[in-house]
Amino acid sequence: GKKKNLGIQEIVKRQNGAKYINAIGGQKLYLKEDFASQGIDLTFLKSESTLPTTSILDILFRYSKEQIKEELKKYTLI
């Protein structure tokens, strides 16, 4: 909720950030307006990728550089 928003916003500010990218599931938790009121642009990462999403390390070790480059084209910010 609101407290979690404030914690993330504080981290972004401490790092002199102006943008925060969250996984698409965060749309249920965070409002762009709450972040915008703190001068932070909130976007969500949407994927059409079919790779398993266990972890980035798993993907890096399991797939070739070419496959990963192609998969990255399937991500968009909304």
Salt bridges, closest charged atoms under 4 A:
GLU10 OE2 - ARG14 NE 3.42
ASP34 OD1 - LYS2 NZ 3.53
ASP41 OD2 - LYS19 NZ 3.55
GLU48 OE2 - LYS46 NZ 3.99
ASP58 OD1 - ARG62 NH2 2.88
GLU70 OE2 - LYS73 NZ 2.90
GLU71 OE2 - LYS74 NZ 2.96
